[in-house]
Amino acid sequence: MTRFVATLLLLLAAPLANAADDYKHGPDSMRTDGVPVGTVTKHSWTSKIFTGTVRDYWVYVPKQYKADKPACVMVFQDGGGYVRENGSHRVPIVFDNLIHKGQMPVTIGIFINPGVVPPAKPGGKPRRNRSFEYDTLSNQYARFLLEEILPEVSKKYNLTDDPEGRAIGGISSGGICAWTVAWQRPDAFRKVLSHVGSFTNIRGGHVYPALIRKTERKPIRAFLQEGSNDLDNLHGNWPLSNQQMAAALKFAKYDYQFVMGDGGHNGRHGGAILPESLRWLWRDYKPK
């Protein structure tokens, strides 16, 4: 290959490379004058279900919340990333805007970081428990939410126990975790938001498309986002696994949306379409 041809190929490829992940936030992800601003408080939790782990979590409460009316709930894994107002997702801003417009119900957000096991000796490093909590296909994380976190938040706020009023979302392993919670406990959570979800063989998650096809349909509504430049490694191929999930959901006649972009393993695309995703998830919701 001549130097001229090699240079020409690089020039032709440059626009394609630059196009990937070129996602911008819209107005619903930005602060707007006149929109009531909710409050965010930070807390910590020592878990008994995930023995020995500690973690931070944040609670967002919209300005429109009234203690005499049960609020909807939306939980986010990797909560520290979702709660940031200068990050990819900017959930408190999006919630403020959509609740103000009446495009989603009054919803309390609970943003939970994965647990860590503190070091045994001073100066040591904590052991991360994220993969065990998020990628395991069991009811343990659902139990953690239903037996520990929601009861704790309910001590201060009036949360709905209507499963149609409870949503859960996350990115990567947090995305498959969101699906697992609803799959294990559709009596408690029925709305799922997954960003570049890890439906791969990290801890057996690649089986979900087959399970969805062979199991009686559960009352779950799911919004899946994925990117064509996502991961391909020893655990599996993320774009293919998410397409398999979407195909299985279609086959089993689930209420779902699947949006494929050109992004990688990050929150840029999911964050850019978050307002649209939430409007779709919460459409037609009527409090009981």
Salt bridges, closest charged atoms under 4 A:
ASP21 OD2 - ARG268 NH1 2.67
ASP22 OD1 - LYS24 NZ 3.87
ASP28 OD1 - LYS101 NZ 2.66
ASP28 OD2 - ARG279 NH1 2.86
ASP56 OD2 - LYS42 NZ 3.77
ASP78 OD2 - ARG130 NH2 2.84
GLU85 OE2 - ARG31 NH2 2.66
ASP96 OD2 - ARG31 NH1 2.57
GLU133 OE1 - ARG55 NH1 2.79
GLU147 OE2 - ARG143 NE 3.01
GLU152 OE1 - LYS155 NZ 3.01
ASP162 OD1 - LYS288 NZ 3.87
GLU164 OE2 - ARG190 NH1 3.12
GLU164 OE1 - LYS191 NZ 3.52
ASP187 OD1 - ARG185 NE 2.82
ASP230 OD1 - HIS265 ND1 2.64
ASP255 OD2 - ARG221 NE 2.54
ASP255 OD2 - ARG283 NH2 3.07
ASP284 OD2 - ARG221 NH2 3.31
